[in-house]
Amino acid sequence: MAQLNVTVNGKAYLVGCEDGQERHLQALAESFDAQVRQVGRDVGQLGETRLFLMTALLLTDELADLKLRLAQAQSQLAEAQTDRARVEMKAAAALENAARKIEKLSGG
């Protein structure tokens, strides 16, 4: 297991991660640090624990919103796929009907 020093709100933290995940962890830490700093600017320094908690709550709210939007998009996709299947079935039936009429007209 790899260990990495990350800095959040000006303070260094030693955290572990799977080998090979160091860059990803660093990017996550930088993103979290940016969020913490923004919350600190917006509401003032609350103390580290409260600042981290407020940031975590805001990120969790954003995640919940994204999950809801994803679920809605998946539902719309499923509906569109069902509509497409219905249209394809109607088109196939129309083609079969047209083929039968052509057969009759050609004397077959």
Biopython code that builds the backbone (N, CA, C, O; Angstrom):
import numpy as np
from Bio.PDB.StructureBuilder import StructureBuilder

atoms = [
    (1, "MET", "N", (0.849, -1.168, 0.000)),
    (1, "MET", "CA", (0.000, 0.000, 0.000)),
    (1, "MET", "C", (0.899, 1.237, 0.000)),
    (1, "MET", "O", (1.844, 1.340, 0.783)),
    (2, "ALA", "N", (0.585, 2.161, -0.888)),
    (2, "ALA", "CA", (1.355, 3.395, -0.989)),
    (2, "ALA", "C", (0.830, 4.410, 0.016)),
    (2, "ALA", "O", (-0.329, 4.362, 0.427)),
    (3, "GLN", "N", (1.696, 5.316, 0.394)),
    (3, "GLN", "CA", (1.294, 6.419, 1.260)),
    (3, "GLN", "C", (1.674, 7.720, 0.577)),
    (3, "GLN", "O", (2.682, 7.804, -0.125)),
    (4, "LEU", "N", (0.859, 8.715, 0.794)),
    (4, "LEU", "CA", (1.031, 9.980, 0.100)),
    (4, "LEU", "C", (0.707, 11.116, 1.048)),
    (4, "LEU", "O", (-0.254, 11.039, 1.812)),
    (5, "ASN", "N", (1.504, 12.165, 1.001)),
    (5, "ASN", "CA", (1.198, 13.380, 1.740)),
    (5, "ASN", "C", (0.347, 14.270, 0.860)),
    (5, "ASN", "O", (0.737, 14.602, -0.260)),
    (6, "VAL", "N", (-0.815, 14.657, 1.362)),
    (6, "VAL", "CA", (-1.683, 15.601, 0.659)),
    (6, "VAL", "C", (-1.893, 16.809, 1.556)),
    (6, "VAL", "O", (-1.793, 16.715, 2.779)),
    (7, "THR", "N", (-2.179, 17.919, 0.946)),
    (7, "THR", "CA", (-2.398, 19.142, 1.713)),
    (7, "THR", "C", (-3.825, 19.617, 1.490)),
    (7, "THR", "O", (-4.279, 19.782, 0.357)),
    (8, "VAL", "N", (-4.519, 19.834, 2.604)),
    (8, "VAL", "CA", (-5.879, 20.350, 2.550)),
    (8, "VAL", "C", (-5.957, 21.518, 3.517)),
    (8, "VAL", "O", (-5.632, 21.391, 4.698)),
    (9, "ASN", "N", (-6.389, 22.649, 3.002)),
    (9, "ASN", "CA", (-6.533, 23.869, 3.788)),
    (9, "ASN", "C", (-5.221, 24.240, 4.495)),
    (9, "ASN", "O", (-5.214, 24.703, 5.636)),
    (10, "GLY", "N", (-4.119, 24.018, 3.777)),
    (10, "GLY", "CA", (-2.817, 24.400, 4.297)),
    (10, "GLY", "C", (-2.199, 23.421, 5.278)),
    (10, "GLY", "O", (-1.133, 23.694, 5.831)),
    (11, "LYS", "N", (-2.841, 22.299, 5.501)),
    (11, "LYS", "CA", (-2.328, 21.322, 6.460)),
    (11, "LYS", "C", (-2.044, 19.999, 5.744)),
    (11, "LYS", "O", (-2.848, 19.537, 4.935)),
    (12, "ALA", "N", (-0.886, 19.394, 6.053)),
    (12, "ALA", "CA", (-0.494, 18.145, 5.404)),
    (12, "ALA", "C", (-1.106, 16.950, 6.133)),
    (12, "ALA", "O", (-1.192, 16.925, 7.361)),
    (13, "TYR", "N", (-1.525, 15.969, 5.349)),
    (13, "TYR", "CA", (-2.090, 14.725, 5.873)),
    (13, "TYR", "C", (-1.438, 13.563, 5.142)),
    (13, "TYR", "O", (-1.276, 13.602, 3.922)),
    (14, "LEU", "N", (-1.066, 12.538, 5.882)),
    (14, "LEU", "CA", (-0.527, 11.322, 5.300)),
    (14, "LEU", "C", (-1.686, 10.347, 5.117)),
    (14, "LEU", "O", (-2.363, 9.981, 6.078)),
    (15, "VAL", "N", (-1.903, 9.932, 3.873)),
    (15, "VAL", "CA", (-3.003, 9.009, 3.579)),
    (15, "VAL", "C", (-2.474, 7.847, 2.752)),
    (15, "VAL", "O", (-1.494, 7.983, 2.021)),
    (16, "GLY", "N", (-3.128, 6.718, 2.877)),
    (16, "GLY", "CA", (-2.737, 5.531, 2.138)),
    (16, "GLY", "C", (-3.650, 5.307, 0.953)),
    (16, "GLY", "O", (-4.796, 5.754, 0.935)),
    (17, "CYS", "N", (-3.127, 4.612, -0.027)),
    (17, "CYS", "CA", (-3.920, 4.253, -1.200)),
    (17, "CYS", "C", (-3.300, 3.012, -1.833)),
    (17, "CYS", "O", (-2.187, 2.616, -1.486)),
    (18, "GLU", "N", (-4.019, 2.416, -2.746)),
    (18, "GLU", "CA", (-3.495, 1.271, -3.463)),
    (18, "GLU", "C", (-2.323, 1.715, -4.327)),
    (18, "GLU", "O", (-2.303, 2.833, -4.841)),
    (19, "ASP", "N", (-1.363, 0.839, -4.478)),
    (19, "ASP", "CA", (-0.227, 1.148, -5.343)),
    (19, "ASP", "C", (-0.724, 1.515, -6.733)),
    (19, "ASP", "O", (-1.614, 0.861, -7.278)),
    (20, "GLY", "N", (-0.150, 2.555, -7.296)),
    (20, "GLY", "CA", (-0.540, 3.010, -8.625)),
    (20, "GLY", "C", (-1.662, 4.035, -8.614)),
    (20, "GLY", "O", (-1.974, 4.603, -9.660)),
    (21, "GLN", "N", (-2.282, 4.290, -7.462)),
    (21, "GLN", "CA", (-3.395, 5.229, -7.366)),
    (21, "GLN", "C", (-2.968, 6.592, -6.823)),
    (21, "GLN", "O", (-3.810, 7.435, -6.512)),
    (22, "GLU", "N", (-1.657, 6.801, -6.712)),
    (22, "GLU", "CA", (-1.169, 8.026, -6.085)),
    (22, "GLU", "C", (-1.616, 9.287, -6.831)),
    (22, "GLU", "O", (-2.049, 10.254, -6.205)),
    (23, "ARG", "N", (-1.515, 9.282, -8.149)),
    (23, "ARG", "CA", (-1.919, 10.474, -8.921)),
    (23, "ARG", "C", (-3.403, 10.757, -8.762)),
    (23, "ARG", "O", (-3.824, 11.905, -8.627)),
    (24, "HIS", "N", (-4.176, 9.700, -8.782)),
    (24, "HIS", "CA", (-5.627, 9.870, -8.620)),
    (24, "HIS", "C", (-5.951, 10.435, -7.241)),
    (24, "HIS", "O", (-6.767, 11.348, -7.111)),
    (25, "LEU", "N", (-5.309, 9.889, -6.220)),
    (25, "LEU", "CA", (-5.525, 10.391, -4.859)),
    (25, "LEU", "C", (-5.091, 11.847, -4.749)),
    (25, "LEU", "O", (-5.773, 12.653, -4.116)),
    (26, "GLN", "N", (-3.975, 12.182, -5.356)),
    (26, "GLN", "CA", (-3.502, 13.568, -5.318)),
    (26, "GLN", "C", (-4.513, 14.502, -5.977)),
    (26, "GLN", "O", (-4.792, 15.586, -5.466)),
    (27, "ALA", "N", (-5.055, 14.077, -7.101)),
    (27, "ALA", "CA", (-6.065, 14.887, -7.797)),
    (27, "ALA", "C", (-7.320, 15.053, -6.939)),
    (27, "ALA", "O", (-7.895, 16.140, -6.876)),
    (28, "LEU", "N", (-7.741, 13.970, -6.277)),
    (28, "LEU", "CA", (-8.904, 14.060, -5.385)),
    (28, "LEU", "C", (-8.643, 15.030, -4.243)),
    (28, "LEU", "O", (-9.497, 15.848, -3.901)),
    (29, "ALA", "N", (-7.455, 14.930, -3.659)),
    (29, "ALA", "CA", (-7.097, 15.810, -2.543)),
    (29, "ALA", "C", (-7.073, 17.262, -2.996)),
    (29, "ALA", "O", (-7.520, 18.148, -2.267)),
    (30, "GLU", "N", (-6.557, 17.511, -4.185)),
    (30, "GLU", "CA", (-6.519, 18.883, -4.701)),
    (30, "GLU", "C", (-7.925, 19.419, -4.936)),
    (30, "GLU", "O", (-8.207, 20.586, -4.665)),
    (31, "SER", "N", (-8.796, 18.564, -5.438)),
    (31, "SER", "CA", (-10.186, 18.968, -5.652)),
    (31, "SER", "C", (-10.875, 19.267, -4.322)),
    (31, "SER", "O", (-11.577, 20.269, -4.192)),
    (32, "PHE", "N", (-10.671, 18.397, -3.343)),
    (32, "PHE", "CA", (-11.262, 18.612, -2.022)),
    (32, "PHE", "C", (-10.703, 19.882, -1.389)),
    (32, "PHE", "O", (-11.445, 20.655, -0.783)),
    (33, "ASP", "N", (-9.411, 20.096, -1.527)),
    (33, "ASP", "CA", (-8.784, 21.302, -0.987)),
    (33, "ASP", "C", (-9.418, 22.552, -1.603)),
    (33, "ASP", "O", (-9.709, 23.519, -0.899)),
    (34, "ALA", "N", (-9.627, 22.523, -2.904)),
    (34, "ALA", "CA", (-10.258, 23.671, -3.572)),
    (34, "ALA", "C", (-11.657, 23.914, -3.017)),
    (34, "ALA", "O", (-12.057, 25.057, -2.794)),
    (35, "GLN", "N", (-12.394, 22.832, -2.797)),
    (35, "GLN", "CA", (-13.753, 22.960, -2.242)),
    (35, "GLN", "C", (-13.711, 23.513, -0.826)),
    (35, "GLN", "O", (-14.498, 24.392, -0.472)),
    (36, "VAL", "N", (-12.790, 22.997, -0.015)),
    (36, "VAL", "CA", (-12.665, 23.458, 1.374)),
    (36, "VAL", "C", (-12.317, 24.947, 1.390)),
    (36, "VAL", "O", (-12.885, 25.716, 2.166)),
    (37, "ARG", "N", (-11.401, 25.338, 0.547)),
    (37, "ARG", "CA", (-10.999, 26.754, 0.501)),
    (37, "ARG", "C", (-12.165, 27.637, 0.054)),
    (37, "ARG", "O", (-12.344, 28.743, 0.562)),
    (38, "GLN", "N", (-12.957, 27.139, -0.900)),
    (38, "GLN", "CA", (-14.112, 27.921, -1.351)),
    (38, "GLN", "C", (-15.135, 28.068, -0.228)),
    (38, "GLN", "O", (-15.667, 29.157, -0.014)),
    (39, "VAL", "N", (-15.409, 26.987, 0.483)),
    (39, "VAL", "CA", (-16.344, 27.057, 1.612)),
    (39, "VAL", "C", (-15.801, 28.014, 2.661)),
    (39, "VAL", "O", (-16.553, 28.805, 3.231)),
    (40, "GLY", "N", (-14.507, 27.946, 2.918)),
    (40, "GLY", "CA", (-13.883, 28.858, 3.875)),
    (40, "GLY", "C", (-14.058, 30.311, 3.462)),
    (40, "GLY", "O", (-14.305, 31.173, 4.306)),
    (41, "ARG", "N", (-13.930, 30.589, 2.162)),
    (41, "ARG", "CA", (-14.138, 31.962, 1.673)),
    (41, "ARG", "C", (-15.608, 32.374, 1.804)),
    (41, "ARG", "O", (-15.920, 33.516, 2.145)),
    (42, "ASP", "N", (-16.506, 31.418, 1.525)),
    (42, "ASP", "CA", (-17.936, 31.725, 1.538)),
    (42, "ASP", "C", (-18.489, 31.933, 2.944)),
    (42, "ASP", "O", (-19.278, 32.850, 3.173)),
    (43, "VAL", "N", (-18.083, 31.094, 3.875)),
    (43, "VAL", "CA", (-18.682, 31.148, 5.215)),
    (43, "VAL", "C", (-17.689, 31.533, 6.303)),
    (43, "VAL", "O", (-18.072, 31.687, 7.463)),
    (44, "GLY", "N", (-16.437, 31.689, 5.948)),
    (44, "GLY", "CA", (-15.431, 32.030, 6.940)),
    (44, "GLY", "C", (-14.845, 30.774, 7.552)),
    (44, "GLY", "O", (-15.410, 29.688, 7.426)),
    (45, "GLN", "N", (-13.733, 30.925, 8.201)),
    (45, "GLN", "CA", (-13.083, 29.780, 8.834)),
    (45, "GLN", "C", (-13.912, 29.352, 10.042)),
    (45, "GLN", "O", (-14.136, 30.133, 10.967)),
    (46, "LEU", "N", (-14.357, 28.116, 10.016)),
    (46, "LEU", "CA", (-15.237, 27.585, 11.058)),
    (46, "LEU", "C", (-14.496, 26.700, 12.047)),
    (46, "LEU", "O", (-15.096, 26.193, 12.995)),
    (47, "GLY", "N", (-13.250, 26.516, 11.845)),
    (47, "GLY", "CA", (-12.547, 25.451, 12.544)),
    (47, "GLY", "C", (-12.466, 24.299, 11.564)),
    (47, "GLY", "O", (-13.376, 24.070, 10.767)),
    (48, "GLU", "N", (-11.371, 23.587, 11.637)),
    (48, "GLU", "CA", (-11.105, 22.564, 10.629)),
    (48, "GLU", "C", (-12.197, 21.507, 10.521)),
    (48, "GLU", "O", (-12.637, 21.190, 9.415)),
    (49, "THR", "N", (-12.635, 20.967, 11.628)),
    (49, "THR", "CA", (-13.635, 19.897, 11.597)),
    (49, "THR", "C", (-14.941, 20.396, 10.993)),
    (49, "THR", "O", (-15.515, 19.725, 10.135)),
    (50, "ARG", "N", (-15.412, 21.538, 11.414)),
    (50, "ARG", "CA", (-16.681, 22.068, 10.881)),
    (50, "ARG", "C", (-16.535, 22.462, 9.422)),
    (50, "ARG", "O", (-17.463, 22.288, 8.632)),
    (51, "LEU", "N", (-15.366, 22.996, 9.060)),
    (51, "LEU", "CA", (-15.118, 23.366, 7.668)),
    (51, "LEU", "C", (-15.131, 22.121, 6.783)),
    (51, "LEU", "O", (-15.730, 22.126, 5.708)),
    (52, "PHE", "N", (-14.472, 21.059, 7.234)),
    (52, "PHE", "CA", (-14.463, 19.809, 6.480)),
    (52, "PHE", "C", (-15.869, 19.215, 6.420)),
    (52, "PHE", "O", (-16.288, 18.707, 5.380)),
    (53, "LEU", "N", (-16.598, 19.280, 7.537)),
    (53, "LEU", "CA", (-17.959, 18.745, 7.561)),
    (53, "LEU", "C", (-18.851, 19.506, 6.593)),
    (53, "LEU", "O", (-19.605, 18.898, 5.833)),
    (54, "MET", "N", (-18.771, 20.818, 6.616)),
    (54, "MET", "CA", (-19.591, 21.631, 5.712)),
    (54, "MET", "C", (-19.260, 21.307, 4.255)),
    (54, "MET", "O", (-20.154, 21.188, 3.418)),
    (55, "THR", "N", (-17.977, 21.166, 3.965)),
    (55, "THR", "CA", (-17.564, 20.823, 2.603)),
    (55, "THR", "C", (-18.082, 19.441, 2.221)),
    (55, "THR", "O", (-18.590, 19.250, 1.116)),
    (56, "ALA", "N", (-17.956, 18.484, 3.125)),
    (56, "ALA", "CA", (-18.439, 17.130, 2.854)),
    (56, "ALA", "C", (-19.944, 17.128, 2.607)),
    (56, "ALA", "O", (-20.423, 16.423, 1.719)),
    (57, "LEU", "N", (-20.689, 17.907, 3.379)),
    (57, "LEU", "CA", (-22.140, 17.978, 3.183)),
    (57, "LEU", "C", (-22.483, 18.592, 1.828)),
    (57, "LEU", "O", (-23.386, 18.116, 1.139)),
    (58, "LEU", "N", (-21.772, 19.638, 1.448)),
    (58, "LEU", "CA", (-22.019, 20.262, 0.145)),
    (58, "LEU", "C", (-21.674, 19.309, -0.995)),
    (58, "LEU", "O", (-22.406, 19.227, -1.982)),
    (59, "LEU", "N", (-20.572, 18.597, -0.863)),
    (59, "LEU", "CA", (-20.198, 17.623, -1.892)),
    (59, "LEU", "C", (-21.189, 16.465, -1.945)),
    (59, "LEU", "O", (-21.508, 15.973, -3.027)),
    (60, "THR", "N", (-21.674, 16.028, -0.794)),
    (60, "THR", "CA", (-22.657, 14.954, -0.747)),
    (60, "THR", "C", (-23.972, 15.399, -1.388)),
    (60, "THR", "O", (-24.628, 14.615, -2.074)),
    (61, "ASP", "N", (-24.353, 16.655, -1.162)),
    (61, "ASP", "CA", (-25.548, 17.200, -1.791)),
    (61, "ASP", "C", (-25.382, 17.222, -3.313)),
    (61, "ASP", "O", (-26.299, 16.862, -4.052)),
    (62, "GLU", "N", (-24.221, 17.642, -3.764)),
    (62, "GLU", "CA", (-23.939, 17.671, -5.199)),
    (62, "GLU", "C", (-23.984, 16.255, -5.773)),
    (62, "GLU", "O", (-24.538, 16.036, -6.851)),
    (63, "LEU", "N", (-23.403, 15.300, -5.058)),
    (63, "LEU", "CA", (-23.421, 13.908, -5.500)),
    (63, "LEU", "C", (-24.852, 13.377, -5.575)),
    (63, "LEU", "O", (-25.210, 12.691, -6.532)),
    (64, "ALA", "N", (-25.664, 13.690, -4.577)),
    (64, "ALA", "CA", (-27.064, 13.240, -4.572)),
    (64, "ALA", "C", (-27.812, 13.823, -5.769)),
    (64, "ALA", "O", (-28.606, 13.131, -6.407)),
    (65, "ASP", "N", (-27.559, 15.089, -6.068)),
    (65, "ASP", "CA", (-28.192, 15.728, -7.222)),
    (65, "ASP", "C", (-27.753, 15.044, -8.516)),
    (65, "ASP", "O", (-28.576, 14.793, -9.397)),
    (66, "LEU", "N", (-26.469, 14.744, -8.632)),
    (66, "LEU", "CA", (-25.968, 14.071, -9.832)),
    (66, "LEU", "C", (-26.551, 12.673, -9.970)),
    (66, "LEU", "O", (-26.861, 12.240, -11.079)),
    (67, "LYS", "N", (-26.706, 11.959, -8.853)),
    (67, "LYS", "CA", (-27.306, 10.627, -8.894)),
    (67, "LYS", "C", (-28.756, 10.710, -9.359)),
    (67, "LYS", "O", (-29.206, 9.880, -10.149)),
    (68, "LEU", "N", (-29.484, 11.705, -8.872)),
    (68, "LEU", "CA", (-30.870, 11.887, -9.286)),
    (68, "LEU", "C", (-30.937, 12.189, -10.780)),
    (68, "LEU", "O", (-31.757, 11.615, -11.497)),
    (69, "ARG", "N", (-30.074, 13.088, -11.248)),
    (69, "ARG", "CA", (-30.054, 13.431, -12.670)),
    (69, "ARG", "C", (-29.679, 12.224, -13.519)),
    (69, "ARG", "O", (-30.224, 12.038, -14.608)),
    (70, "LEU", "N", (-28.755, 11.404, -13.032)),
    (70, "LEU", "CA", (-28.373, 10.196, -13.755)),
    (70, "LEU", "C", (-29.551, 9.229, -13.828)),
    (70, "LEU", "O", (-29.820, 8.655, -14.883)),
    (71, "ALA", "N", (-30.244, 9.052, -12.723)),
    (71, "ALA", "CA", (-31.408, 8.156, -12.708)),
    (71, "ALA", "C", (-32.473, 8.651, -13.682)),
    (71, "ALA", "O", (-33.086, 7.851, -14.389)),
    (72, "GLN", "N", (-32.696, 9.964, -13.724)),
    (72, "GLN", "CA", (-33.674, 10.522, -14.655)),
    (72, "GLN", "C", (-33.237, 10.294, -16.099)),
    (72, "GLN", "O", (-34.053, 9.942, -16.951)),
    (73, "ALA", "N", (-31.947, 10.495, -16.370)),
    (73, "ALA", "CA", (-31.433, 10.286, -17.721)),
    (73, "ALA", "C", (-31.548, 8.813, -18.116)),
    (73, "ALA", "O", (-31.887, 8.499, -19.257)),
    (74, "GLN", "N", (-31.265, 7.911, -17.171)),
    (74, "GLN", "CA", (-31.387, 6.481, -17.458)),
    (74, "GLN", "C", (-32.838, 6.112, -17.735)),
    (74, "GLN", "O", (-33.115, 5.290, -18.608)),
    (75, "SER", "N", (-33.751, 6.708, -17.004)),
    (75, "SER", "CA", (-35.174, 6.456, -17.220)),
    (75, "SER", "C", (-35.603, 6.961, -18.600)),
    (75, "SER", "O", (-36.340, 6.284, -19.317)),
    (76, "GLN", "N", (-35.138, 8.143, -18.959)),
    (76, "GLN", "CA", (-35.459, 8.696, -20.286)),
    (76, "GLN", "C", (-34.864, 7.826, -21.393)),
    (76, "GLN", "O", (-35.493, 7.619, -22.431)),
    (77, "LEU", "N", (-33.653, 7.320, -21.168)),
    (77, "LEU", "CA", (-33.023, 6.445, -22.150)),
    (77, "LEU", "C", (-33.825, 5.157, -22.310)),
    (77, "LEU", "O", (-34.062, 4.702, -23.429)),
    (78, "ALA", "N", (-34.240, 4.573, -21.192)),
    (78, "ALA", "CA", (-35.029, 3.338, -21.251)),
    (78, "ALA", "C", (-36.337, 3.583, -21.997)),
    (78, "ALA", "O", (-36.770, 2.746, -22.789)),
    (79, "GLU", "N", (-36.960, 4.724, -21.745)),
    (79, "GLU", "CA", (-38.204, 5.068, -22.431)),
    (79, "GLU", "C", (-37.958, 5.233, -23.930)),
    (79, "GLU", "O", (-38.748, 4.761, -24.747)),
    (80, "ALA", "N", (-36.867, 5.899, -24.286)),
    (80, "ALA", "CA", (-36.532, 6.093, -25.698)),
    (80, "ALA", "C", (-36.242, 4.752, -26.376)),
    (80, "ALA", "O", (-36.629, 4.536, -27.524)),
    (81, "GLN", "N", (-35.561, 3.858, -25.663)),
    (81, "GLN", "CA", (-35.274, 2.536, -26.229)),
    (81, "GLN", "C", (-36.560, 1.740, -26.434)),
    (81, "GLN", "O", (-36.703, 1.028, -27.428)),
    (82, "THR", "N", (-37.494, 1.863, -25.494)),
    (82, "THR", "CA", (-38.788, 1.189, -25.637)),
    (82, "THR", "C", (-39.545, 1.758, -26.823)),
    (82, "THR", "O", (-40.123, 1.011, -27.613)),
    (83, "ASP", "N", (-39.542, 3.089, -26.951)),
    (83, "ASP", "CA", (-40.211, 3.729, -28.092)),
    (83, "ASP", "C", (-39.571, 3.285, -29.410)),
    (83, "ASP", "O", (-40.269, 3.025, -30.390)),
    (84, "ARG", "N", (-38.257, 3.201, -29.425)),
    (84, "ARG", "CA", (-37.550, 2.781, -30.633)),
    (84, "ARG", "C", (-37.945, 1.348, -30.998)),
    (84, "ARG", "O", (-38.196, 1.050, -32.165)),
    (85, "ALA", "N", (-37.997, 0.478, -30.015)),
    (85, "ALA", "CA", (-38.367, -0.910, -30.275)),
    (85, "ALA", "C", (-39.783, -0.979, -30.834)),
    (85, "ALA", "O", (-40.054, -1.756, -31.750)),
    (86, "ARG", "N", (-40.690, -0.161, -30.283)),
    (86, "ARG", "CA", (-42.069, -0.130, -30.777)),
    (86, "ARG", "C", (-42.114, 0.318, -32.232)),
    (86, "ARG", "O", (-42.818, -0.270, -33.052)),
    (87, "VAL", "N", (-41.349, 1.371, -32.546)),
    (87, "VAL", "CA", (-41.320, 1.891, -33.915)),
    (87, "VAL", "C", (-40.727, 0.847, -34.859)),
    (87, "VAL", "O", (-41.229, 0.658, -35.967)),
    (88, "GLU", "N", (-39.672, 0.177, -34.432)),
    (88, "GLU", "CA", (-39.055, -0.855, -35.270)),
    (88, "GLU", "C", (-40.035, -1.993, -35.537)),
    (88, "GLU", "O", (-40.093, -2.519, -36.649)),
    (89, "MET", "N", (-40.809, -2.376, -34.511)),
    (89, "MET", "CA", (-41.803, -3.443, -34.699)),
    (89, "MET", "C", (-42.875, -3.006, -35.687)),
    (89, "MET", "O", (-43.286, -3.789, -36.543)),
    (90, "LYS", "N", (-43.328, -1.762, -35.576)),
    (90, "LYS", "CA", (-44.336, -1.249, -36.511)),
    (90, "LYS", "C", (-43.774, -1.196, -37.922)),
    (90, "LYS", "O", (-44.462, -1.538, -38.884)),
    (91, "ALA", "N", (-42.519, -0.765, -38.045)),
    (91, "ALA", "CA", (-41.895, -0.695, -39.364)),
    (91, "ALA", "C", (-41.758, -2.091, -39.967)),
    (91, "ALA", "O", (-42.011, -2.282, -41.156)),
    (92, "ALA", "N", (-41.361, -3.062, -39.154)),
    (92, "ALA", "CA", (-41.228, -4.431, -39.652)),
    (92, "ALA", "C", (-42.587, -4.973, -40.088)),
    (92, "ALA", "O", (-42.692, -5.646, -41.113)),
    (93, "ALA", "N", (-43.618, -4.682, -39.313)),
    (93, "ALA", "CA", (-44.966, -5.137, -39.673)),
    (93, "ALA", "C", (-45.423, -4.471, -40.971)),
    (93, "ALA", "O", (-46.041, -5.115, -41.818)),
    (94, "ALA", "N", (-45.121, -3.190, -41.122)),
    (94, "ALA", "CA", (-45.509, -2.481, -42.350)),
    (94, "ALA", "C", (-44.778, -3.061, -43.557)),
    (94, "ALA", "O", (-45.359, -3.214, -44.632)),
    (95, "LEU", "N", (-43.491, -3.383, -43.369)),
    (95, "LEU", "CA", (-42.733, -3.978, -44.479)),
    (95, "LEU", "C", (-43.283, -5.351, -44.850)),
    (95, "LEU", "O", (-43.388, -5.683, -46.031)),
    (96, "GLU", "N", (-43.631, -6.146, -43.845)),
    (96, "GLU", "CA", (-44.204, -7.462, -44.109)),
    (96, "GLU", "C", (-45.537, -7.333, -44.836)),
    (96, "GLU", "O", (-45.823, -8.091, -45.763)),
    (97, "ASN", "N", (-46.340, -6.380, -44.414)),
    (97, "ASN", "CA", (-47.629, -6.138, -45.058)),
    (97, "ASN", "C", (-47.422, -5.702, -46.503)),
    (97, "ASN", "O", (-48.117, -6.169, -47.405)),
    (98, "ALA", "N", (-46.468, -4.808, -46.717)),
    (98, "ALA", "CA", (-46.178, -4.344, -48.083)),
    (98, "ALA", "C", (-45.673, -5.502, -48.935)),
    (98, "ALA", "O", (-46.044, -5.618, -50.103)),
    (99, "ALA", "N", (-44.836, -6.351, -48.367)),
    (99, "ALA", "CA", (-44.325, -7.503, -49.121)),
    (99, "ALA", "C", (-45.459, -8.436, -49.520)),
    (99, "ALA", "O", (-45.479, -8.951, -50.638)),
    (100, "ARG", "N", (-46.410, -8.658, -48.603)),
    (100, "ARG", "CA", (-47.565, -9.516, -48.919)),
    (100, "ARG", "C", (-48.388, -8.900, -50.056)),
    (100, "ARG", "O", (-48.826, -9.613, -50.960)),
    (101, "LYS", "N", (-48.595, -7.598, -50.014)),
    (101, "LYS", "CA", (-49.377, -6.936, -51.070)),
    (101, "LYS", "C", (-48.663, -7.029, -52.408)),
    (101, "LYS", "O", (-49.294, -7.245, -53.442)),
    (102, "ILE", "N", (-47.345, -6.865, -52.385)),
    (102, "ILE", "CA", (-46.565, -6.976, -53.625)),
    (102, "ILE", "C", (-46.675, -8.390, -54.171)),
    (102, "ILE", "O", (-46.817, -8.582, -55.378)),
    (103, "GLU", "N", (-46.609, -9.386, -53.285)),
    (103, "GLU", "CA", (-46.756, -10.790, -53.689)),
    (103, "GLU", "C", (-48.094, -11.005, -54.391)),
    (103, "GLU", "O", (-48.161, -11.631, -55.449)),
    (104, "LYS", "N", (-49.170, -10.470, -53.777)),
    (104, "LYS", "CA", (-50.495, -10.635, -54.366)),
    (104, "LYS", "C", (-50.589, -9.960, -55.737)),
    (104, "LYS", "O", (-51.163, -10.503, -56.681)),
    (105, "LEU", "N", (-50.001, -8.742, -55.816)),
    (105, "LEU", "CA", (-50.075, -8.016, -57.071)),
    (105, "LEU", "C", (-49.266, -8.695, -58.170)),
    (105, "LEU", "O", (-49.609, -8.611, -59.350)),
    (106, "SER", "N", (-48.207, -9.359, -57.778)),
    (106, "SER", "CA", (-47.364, -10.013, -58.787)),
    (106, "SER", "C", (-47.875, -11.399, -59.132)),
    (106, "SER", "O", (-47.302, -12.109, -59.958)),
    (107, "GLY", "N", (-48.970, -11.765, -58.478)),
    (107, "GLY", "CA", (-49.591, -13.039, -58.817)),
    (107, "GLY", "C", (-48.976, -14.214, -58.072)),
    (107, "GLY", "O", (-49.182, -15.368, -58.448)),
    (108, "GLY", "N", (-48.241, -13.932, -57.042)),
    (108, "GLY", "CA", (-47.553, -15.006, -56.356)),
    (108, "GLY", "C", (-48.290, -15.493, -55.208)),
    (108, "GLY", "O", (-47.831, -16.406, -54.522)),
]
sb = StructureBuilder()
sb.init_structure("model")
sb.init_model(0)
sb.init_chain("A")
sb.init_seg("    ")
for serial, (resi, resn, name, xyz) in enumerate(atoms, 1):
    if name == "N":
        sb.init_residue(resn, " ", resi, " ")
    sb.init_atom(name, np.array(xyz, "f"), 0.0, 1.0, " ", f" {name:<3s}", serial, name[0])
structure = sb.get_structure()
